[in-house]
Amino acid sequence: MTGLLRVGGVSMPFDEATDYVRVYTANTTRTWSYPAYDGYPGSPAETVELPDLLAASLLNAGQKPIVSYYAFEELLPEINKRLMVPELTGTLAEATPAMLEALADLFGVLDDHKVKHVGMTKLAKVLHRKRPDLIPLYDENIRRCYSDLGTKPVPVVKRRTRRDFCRAWLPVLRDDLVSQQESWQQLADLATEPKISPLRAMDMVGWKLGERPRKARRGA
């Protein structure tokens, strides 16, 4: 595979992305989140249970862990109610408008229920493990790829709710996944113990792109 691999408004050469994901998933220095996050046992249930809440800290989203844990615990009934709707099955690559709306509503739990120290980053990192082919990861680096860098396909809108941000972001993210699906699958296949989804591979590349110096970015 050759050419550029795009996340939002920026891209990197596929060969460079391959080298990065290979190093990340080999984790010979034992300093990366793979396989700790991806292999963390959590709960075997399809719903989010208390053991699953600790997974966010394994992707370096552990600020105020005690306060966050209790806030998550308070949200669990509503999170699981939204997570278990019939629309949230399948993969993001095949997502219909109804599936995307259900995903936006899932993240919209943070609009409807105000809690301390739980935002989209922590919520996504807990939820992704329950539906790794459907629910994308999110953090500041991913946000920058879509809203701050290069072509900025999801422009910043002040005071936008998380639900409305997801309504703008998820279709673009899905297009990045579908249009480069073979490349994302090749990168995902580099991880074997445990396996990861193409969405997780996209997150790895997006995280790297979101932190890169401006002069090294493409798509500006």
URCORHU-V745759 format. One record per residue. N is the residue number from 1. PHI is phi in whole degrees, -180 to 180 (NA if undefined). Layout:
BEGIN
N:PHI + N:PHI
END
This chain:
BEGIN
1:NA + 2:-128 + 3:95 + 4:-99 + 5:-112 + 6:-106 + 7:-131 + 8:66 + 9:-96 + 10:-131 + 11:-152 + 12:-141 + 13:-59 + 14:-59 + 15:-62 + 16:-66 + 17:-63 + 18:-62 + 19:-61 + 20:-66 + 21:-65 + 22:-63 + 23:-67 + 24:-60 + 25:-81 + 26:-72 + 27:47 + 28:-67 + 29:-87 + 30:57 + 31:-118 + 32:-94 + 33:-76 + 34:-90 + 35:-97 + 36:-57 + 37:-68 + 38:-69 + 39:-101 + 40:-61 + 41:-61 + 42:58 + 43:-107 + 44:-77 + 45:-69 + 46:-73 + 47:-87 + 48:-82 + 49:-119 + 50:-54 + 51:-61 + 52:-69 + 53:-68 + 54:-78 + 55:-64 + 56:-59 + 57:-67 + 58:-80 + 59:-115 + 60:57 + 61:-120 + 62:-108 + 63:-62 + 64:49 + 65:-63 + 66:-70 + 67:-62 + 68:-64 + 69:-59 + 70:-69 + 71:-66 + 72:-60 + 73:-57 + 74:-65 + 75:-85 + 76:-53 + 77:-58 + 78:-75 + 79:-58 + 80:-70 + 81:-60 + 82:-77 + 83:-66 + 84:-94 + 85:-67 + 86:-60 + 87:-68 + 88:-92 + 89:-132 + 90:88 + 91:-121 + 92:-66 + 93:-61 + 94:-106 + 95:-65 + 96:-88 + 97:-55 + 98:-66 + 99:-67 + 100:-65 + 101:-66 + 102:-66 + 103:-64 + 104:-61 + 105:-69 + 106:-62 + 107:-70 + 108:-67 + 109:-57 + 110:-76 + 111:-78 + 112:-88 + 113:-135 + 114:-81 + 115:-135 + 116:-88 + 117:63 + 118:-131 + 119:-122 + 120:-62 + 121:-61 + 122:-67 + 123:-61 + 124:-62 + 125:-71 + 126:-77 + 127:-71 + 128:-55 + 129:-68 + 130:-83 + 131:-140 + 132:-65 + 133:-96 + 134:-121 + 135:-98 + 136:-78 + 137:-83 + 138:-152 + 139:-160 + 140:-64 + 141:-66 + 142:-65 + 143:-57 + 144:-63 + 145:-59 + 146:-95 + 147:-121 + 148:-118 + 149:-113 + 150:60 + 151:-81 + 152:48 + 153:-69 + 154:-122 + 155:-59 + 156:-67 + 157:-128 + 158:-64 + 159:62 + 160:-75 + 161:-71 + 162:-62 + 163:-59 + 164:-71 + 165:-60 + 166:-65 + 167:-62 + 168:-84 + 169:-80 + 170:-61 + 171:-63 + 172:-70 + 173:-60 + 174:-60 + 175:-63 + 176:-62 + 177:-70 + 178:-69 + 179:-71 + 180:-128 + 181:-59 + 182:-62 + 183:-66 + 184:-64 + 185:-66 + 186:-61 + 187:-68 + 188:-61 + 189:-68 + 190:-70 + 191:-96 + 192:-121 + 193:-135 + 194:-88 + 195:-74 + 196:-130 + 197:-91 + 198:-56 + 199:-64 + 200:-68 + 201:-62 + 202:-62 + 203:-63 + 204:-60 + 205:-68 + 206:-62 + 207:-60 + 208:-67 + 209:-63 + 210:-70 + 211:-106 + 212:-72 + 213:-59 + 214:-55 + 215:-67 + 216:-95 + 217:-85 + 218:-111 + 219:104 + 220:-73
END
